[in-house]
Amino acid sequence: MKCPYCGSEKIEPGVAWGKTTGVSGPVGLKYQAGPLVGTAQVYSDLCLVCGTLLRTYIKEDPNRKWSHKSGFPGGK
């Protein structure tokens, strides 16, 4: 894989998204799982030269009832 922005081939694949101490709850893509809401772990391929996220993806089944609502109060 090559970065389309800087041309580097120094790519770190599969970097997991995380959260900081200021975030409550999981970080990821939300989906409806019956009466509950689930969160899919998100990963990105990172260019180690310019810092561009080249690809963002999940590794689990993509066929879910994905949420389009914000997790923030007043979000749409």
N, CA, C and O atoms as a GROMACS GRO file, in nm:
protein
  304
    1MET      N    1   0.085  -0.117   0.000
    1MET     CA    2   0.000   0.000   0.000
    1MET      C    3   0.089   0.124   0.000
    1MET      O    4   0.195   0.125   0.063
    2LYS      N    5   0.047   0.225  -0.070
    2LYS     CA    6   0.123   0.348  -0.083
    2LYS      C    7   0.032   0.466  -0.048
    2LYS      O    8  -0.084   0.469  -0.088
    3CYS      N    9   0.084   0.563   0.025
    3CYS     CA   10   0.007   0.681   0.061
    3CYS      C   11  -0.013   0.769  -0.063
    3CYS      O   12   0.085   0.806  -0.128
    4PRO      N   13  -0.138   0.804  -0.097
    4PRO     CA   14  -0.161   0.887  -0.215
    4PRO      C   15  -0.122   1.034  -0.193
    4PRO      O   16  -0.119   1.111  -0.288
    5TYR      N   17  -0.093   1.073  -0.070
    5TYR     CA   18  -0.061   1.212  -0.041
    5TYR      C   19   0.088   1.240  -0.038
    5TYR      O   20   0.133   1.342  -0.091
    6CYS      N   21   0.168   1.150   0.023
    6CYS     CA   22   0.312   1.174   0.032
    6CYS      C   23   0.395   1.070  -0.043
    6CYS      O   24   0.516   1.087  -0.060
    7GLY      N   25   0.331   0.962  -0.089
    7GLY     CA   26   0.400   0.859  -0.165
    7GLY      C   27   0.472   0.754  -0.081
    7GLY      O   28   0.533   0.662  -0.136
    8SER      N   29   0.467   0.767   0.051
    8SER     CA   30   0.537   0.674   0.139
    8SER      C   31   0.473   0.536   0.136
    8SER      O   32   0.352   0.521   0.116
    9GLU      N   33   0.556   0.436   0.156
    9GLU     CA   34   0.507   0.299   0.172
    9GLU      C   35   0.520   0.254   0.317
    9GLU      O   36   0.501   0.136   0.348
   10LYS      N   37   0.553   0.349   0.406
   10LYS     CA   38   0.562   0.320   0.550
   10LYS      C   39   0.422   0.332   0.608
   10LYS      O   40   0.383   0.437   0.660
   11ILE      N   41   0.346   0.224   0.600
   11ILE     CA   42   0.207   0.220   0.643
   11ILE      C   43   0.194   0.123   0.760
   11ILE      O   44   0.242   0.010   0.753
   12GLU      N   45   0.130   0.167   0.866
   12GLU     CA   46   0.100   0.080   0.981
   12GLU      C   47  -0.045   0.035   0.966
   12GLU      O   48  -0.136   0.114   0.988
   13PRO      N   49  -0.069  -0.092   0.930
   13PRO     CA   50  -0.206  -0.139   0.909
   13PRO      C   51  -0.274  -0.178   1.040
   13PRO      O   52  -0.208  -0.219   1.136
   14GLY      N   53  -0.405  -0.164   1.043
   14GLY     CA   54  -0.487  -0.217   1.152
   14GLY      C   55  -0.470  -0.152   1.288
   14GLY      O   56  -0.476  -0.221   1.390
   15VAL      N   57  -0.448  -0.020   1.292
   15VAL     CA   58  -0.435   0.049   1.420
   15VAL      C   59  -0.576   0.064   1.479
   15VAL      O   60  -0.664   0.123   1.416
   16ALA      N   61  -0.596   0.012   1.599
   16ALA     CA   62  -0.728   0.016   1.664
   16ALA      C   63  -0.757   0.154   1.720
   16ALA      O   64  -0.669   0.218   1.778
   17TRP      N   65  -0.880   0.199   1.703
   17TRP     CA   66  -0.923   0.325   1.764
   17TRP      C   67  -0.947   0.299   1.912
   17TRP      O   68  -0.993   0.191   1.950
   18GLY      N   69  -0.915   0.396   1.994
   18GLY     CA   70  -0.934   0.384   2.138
   18GLY      C   71  -1.005   0.505   2.193
   18GLY      O   72  -1.069   0.580   2.120
   19LYS      N   73  -0.994   0.523   2.324
   19LYS     CA   74  -1.056   0.639   2.387
   19LYS      C   75  -0.964   0.692   2.496
   19LYS      O   76  -0.877   0.621   2.546
   20THR      N   77  -0.986   0.818   2.532
   20THR     CA   78  -0.908   0.879   2.638
   20THR      C   79  -0.989   0.876   2.766
   20THR      O   80  -1.105   0.835   2.765
   21THR      N   81  -0.930   0.917   2.874
   21THR     CA   82  -1.000   0.914   3.004
   21THR      C   83  -1.119   1.009   3.008
   21THR      O   84  -1.206   0.995   3.093
   22GLY      N   85  -1.124   1.106   2.916
   22GLY     CA   86  -1.235   1.202   2.915
   22GLY      C   87  -1.359   1.152   2.841
   22GLY      O   88  -1.460   1.222   2.836
   23VAL      N   89  -1.352   1.033   2.784
   23VAL     CA   90  -1.465   0.980   2.706
   23VAL      C   91  -1.534   0.871   2.787
   23VAL      O   92  -1.470   0.780   2.838
   24SER      N   93  -1.666   0.883   2.797
   24SER     CA   94  -1.740   0.777   2.865
   24SER      C   95  -1.810   0.691   2.761
   24SER      O   96  -1.876   0.742   2.671
   25GLY      N   97  -1.794   0.562   2.773
   25GLY     CA   98  -1.856   0.470   2.679
   25GLY      C   99  -1.762   0.434   2.565
   25GLY      O  100  -1.658   0.497   2.548
   26PRO      N  101  -1.800   0.332   2.488
   26PRO     CA  102  -1.714   0.284   2.379
   26PRO      C  103  -1.708   0.381   2.261
   26PRO      O  104  -1.802   0.458   2.238
   27VAL      N  105  -1.597   0.377   2.188
   27VAL     CA  106  -1.579   0.458   2.068
   27VAL      C  107  -1.584   0.364   1.949
   27VAL      O  108  -1.514   0.262   1.948
   28GLY      N  109  -1.666   0.396   1.850
   28GLY     CA  110  -1.677   0.311   1.732
   28GLY      C  111  -1.807   0.339   1.660
   28GLY      O  112  -1.876   0.437   1.689
   29LEU      N  113  -1.842   0.253   1.565
   29LEU     CA  114  -1.966   0.267   1.489
   29LEU      C  115  -2.080   0.203   1.566
   29LEU      O  116  -2.071   0.087   1.608
   30LYS      N  117  -2.188   0.279   1.586
   30LYS     CA  118  -2.302   0.229   1.664
   30LYS      C  119  -2.399   0.151   1.575
   30LYS      O  120  -2.418   0.184   1.458
   31TYR      N  121  -2.458   0.048   1.635
   31TYR     CA  122  -2.562  -0.029   1.566
   31TYR      C  123  -2.666  -0.075   1.666
   31TYR      O  124  -2.639  -0.087   1.786
   32GLN      N  125  -2.786  -0.100   1.616
   32GLN     CA  126  -2.895  -0.149   1.699
   32GLN      C  127  -2.889  -0.301   1.705
   32GLN      O  128  -2.883  -0.367   1.601
   33ALA      N  129  -2.891  -0.356   1.824
   33ALA     CA  130  -2.888  -0.502   1.844
   33ALA      C  131  -3.007  -0.537   1.931
   33ALA      O  132  -2.994  -0.556   2.052
   34GLY      N  133  -3.125  -0.547   1.868
   34GLY     CA  134  -3.248  -0.566   1.945
   34GLY      C  135  -3.276  -0.441   2.025
   34GLY      O  136  -3.273  -0.331   1.968
   35PRO      N  137  -3.304  -0.452   2.154
   35PRO     CA  138  -3.330  -0.332   2.235
   35PRO      C  139  -3.202  -0.260   2.278
   35PRO      O  140  -3.208  -0.151   2.335
   36LEU      N  141  -3.087  -0.320   2.252
   36LEU     CA  142  -2.959  -0.263   2.295
   36LEU      C  143  -2.886  -0.196   2.180
   36LEU      O  144  -2.916  -0.220   2.063
   37VAL      N  145  -2.790  -0.113   2.214
   37VAL     CA  146  -2.703  -0.050   2.115
   37VAL      C  147  -2.565  -0.110   2.129
   37VAL      O  148  -2.510  -0.117   2.239
   38GLY      N  149  -2.508  -0.155   2.017
   38GLY     CA  150  -2.373  -0.209   2.017
   38GLY      C  151  -2.276  -0.113   1.952
   38GLY      O  152  -2.318  -0.015   1.889
   39THR      N  153  -2.149  -0.140   1.966
   39THR     CA  154  -2.045  -0.058   1.905
   39THR      C  155  -1.941  -0.149   1.841
   39THR      O  156  -1.889  -0.240   1.905
   40ALA      N  157  -1.912  -0.124   1.714
   40ALA     CA  158  -1.812  -0.202   1.641
   40ALA      C  159  -1.676  -0.135   1.656
   40ALA      O  160  -1.664  -0.014   1.638
   41GLN      N  161  -1.574  -0.213   1.688
   41GLN     CA  162  -1.438  -0.161   1.697
   41GLN      C  163  -1.394  -0.113   1.559
   41GLN      O  164  -1.415  -0.182   1.459
   42VAL      N  165  -1.334   0.005   1.554
   42VAL     CA  166  -1.289   0.065   1.429
   42VAL      C  167  -1.136   0.058   1.421
   42VAL      O  168  -1.067   0.074   1.522
   43TYR      N  169  -1.086   0.033   1.300
   43TYR     CA  170  -0.942   0.025   1.274
   43TYR      C  171  -0.909   0.117   1.157
   43TYR      O  172  -0.994   0.145   1.072
   44SER      N  173  -0.784   0.165   1.153
   44SER     CA  174  -0.737   0.246   1.041
   44SER      C  175  -0.596   0.204   1.002
   44SER      O  176  -0.518   0.157   1.084
   45ASP      N  177  -0.565   0.222   0.872
   45ASP     CA  178  -0.429   0.207   0.823
   45ASP      C  179  -0.369   0.347   0.821
   45ASP      O  180  -0.425   0.438   0.761
   46LEU      N  181  -0.254   0.365   0.887
   46LEU     CA  182  -0.194   0.496   0.912
   46LEU      C  183  -0.063   0.513   0.837
   46LEU      O  184   0.025   0.427   0.845
   47CYS      N  185  -0.048   0.624   0.764
   47CYS     CA  186   0.079   0.657   0.702
   47CYS      C  187   0.171   0.712   0.811
   47CYS      O  188   0.138   0.810   0.878
   48LEU      N  189   0.287   0.649   0.829
   48LEU     CA  190   0.380   0.687   0.935
   48LEU      C  191   0.466   0.809   0.898
   48LEU      O  192   0.544   0.856   0.981
   49VAL      N  193   0.452   0.860   0.776
   49VAL     CA  194   0.528   0.978   0.735
   49VAL      C  195   0.444   1.104   0.749
   49VAL      O  196   0.487   1.201   0.812
   50CYS      N  197   0.325   1.105   0.690
   50CYS     CA  198   0.244   1.228   0.693
   50CYS      C  199   0.124   1.221   0.788
   50CYS      O  200   0.058   1.322   0.810
   51GLY      N  201   0.096   1.102   0.845
   51GLY     CA  202  -0.012   1.091   0.942
   51GLY      C  203  -0.151   1.073   0.884
   51GLY      O  204  -0.249   1.079   0.957
   52THR      N  205  -0.162   1.051   0.754
   52THR     CA  206  -0.292   1.034   0.690
   52THR      C  207  -0.352   0.898   0.727
   52THR      O  208  -0.283   0.796   0.727
   53LEU      N  209  -0.483   0.898   0.757
   53LEU     CA  210  -0.556   0.772   0.773
   53LEU      C  211  -0.598   0.729   0.632
   53LEU      O  212  -0.680   0.794   0.568
   54LEU      N  213  -0.540   0.620   0.586
   54LEU     CA  214  -0.562   0.577   0.447
   54LEU      C  215  -0.690   0.498   0.429
   54LEU      O  216  -0.753   0.505   0.324
   55ARG      N  217  -0.726   0.424   0.528
   55ARG     CA  218  -0.843   0.338   0.519
   55ARG      C  219  -0.896   0.319   0.660
   55ARG      O  220  -0.818   0.295   0.752
   56THR      N  221  -1.026   0.330   0.677
   56THR     CA  222  -1.089   0.306   0.806
   56THR      C  223  -1.192   0.197   0.787
   56THR      O  224  -1.270   0.201   0.691
   57TYR      N  225  -1.194   0.099   0.879
   57TYR     CA  226  -1.278  -0.018   0.857
   57TYR      C  227  -1.307  -0.089   0.988
   57TYR      O  228  -1.247  -0.061   1.091
   58ILE      N  229  -1.402  -0.184   0.981
   58ILE     CA  230  -1.432  -0.274   1.092
   58ILE      C  231  -1.398  -0.414   1.045
   58ILE      O  232  -1.394  -0.440   0.925
   59LYS      N  233  -1.375  -0.505   1.139
   59LYS     CA  234  -1.342  -0.643   1.103
   59LYS      C  235  -1.459  -0.738   1.123
   59LYS      O  236  -1.452  -0.854   1.082
   60GLU      N  237  -1.566  -0.691   1.186
   60GLU     CA  238  -1.680  -0.778   1.211
   60GLU      C  239  -1.783  -0.767   1.099
   60GLU      O  240  -1.764  -0.692   1.003
   61ASP      N  241  -1.891  -0.840   1.110
   61ASP     CA  242  -1.997  -0.844   1.009
   61ASP      C  243  -2.052  -0.704   0.981
   61ASP      O  244  -2.101  -0.639   1.074
   62PRO      N  245  -2.044  -0.655   0.858
   62PRO     CA  246  -2.094  -0.521   0.826
   62PRO      C  247  -2.246  -0.515   0.806
   62PRO      O  248  -2.302  -0.406   0.793
   63ASN      N  249  -2.312  -0.630   0.805
   63ASN     CA  250  -2.457  -0.633   0.784
   63ASN      C  251  -2.530  -0.618   0.918
   63ASN      O  252  -2.574  -0.715   0.978
   64ARG      N  253  -2.542  -0.493   0.961
   64ARG     CA  254  -2.608  -0.459   1.087
   64ARG      C  255  -2.705  -0.346   1.064
   64ARG      O  256  -2.707  -0.283   0.957
   65LYS      N  257  -2.785  -0.321   1.163
   65LYS     CA  258  -2.875  -0.205   1.159
   65LYS      C  259  -2.797  -0.086   1.217
   65LYS      O  260  -2.806  -0.058   1.337
   66TRP      N  261  -2.720  -0.017   1.132
   66TRP     CA  262  -2.631   0.089   1.174
   66TRP      C  263  -2.708   0.213   1.216
   66TRP      O  264  -2.809   0.249   1.154
   67SER      N  265  -2.661   0.278   1.320
   67SER     CA  266  -2.724   0.399   1.372
   67SER      C  267  -2.669   0.522   1.299
   67SER      O  268  -2.550   0.532   1.273
   68HIS      N  269  -2.758   0.615   1.267
   68HIS     CA  270  -2.719   0.741   1.204
   68HIS      C  271  -2.741   0.858   1.300
   68HIS      O  272  -2.734   0.974   1.259
   69LYS      N  273  -2.768   0.827   1.426
   69LYS     CA  274  -2.792   0.930   1.527
   69LYS      C  275  -2.667   0.955   1.608
   69LYS      O  276  -2.592   0.862   1.640
   70SER      N  277  -2.646   1.080   1.641
   70SER     CA  278  -2.531   1.118   1.723
   70SER      C  279  -2.549   1.065   1.865
   70SER      O  280  -2.662   1.048   1.911
   71GLY      N  281  -2.440   1.038   1.932
   71GLY     CA  282  -2.444   0.995   2.070
   71GLY      C  283  -2.447   1.110   2.166
   71GLY      O  284  -2.449   1.088   2.288
   72PHE      N  285  -2.446   1.233   2.116
   72PHE     CA  286  -2.442   1.351   2.200
   72PHE      C  287  -2.582   1.407   2.220
   72PHE      O  288  -2.665   1.399   2.130
   73PRO      N  289  -2.610   1.465   2.338
   73PRO     CA  290  -2.740   1.528   2.360
   73PRO      C  291  -2.766   1.634   2.254
   73PRO      O  292  -2.679   1.717   2.226
   74GLY      N  293  -2.882   1.632   2.196
   74GLY     CA  294  -2.919   1.728   2.092
   74GLY      C  295  -2.869   1.688   1.956
   74GLY      O  296  -2.895   1.759   1.859
   75GLY      N  297  -2.797   1.577   1.944
   75GLY     CA  298  -2.744   1.531   1.816
   75GLY      C  299  -2.854   1.477   1.726
   75GLY      O  300  -2.958   1.433   1.775
   76LYS      N  301  -2.831   1.479   1.596
   76LYS     CA  302  -2.930   1.432   1.501
   76LYS      C  303  -2.887   1.304   1.436
   76LYS      O  304  -2.959   1.249   1.353
   0.00000   0.00000   0.00000
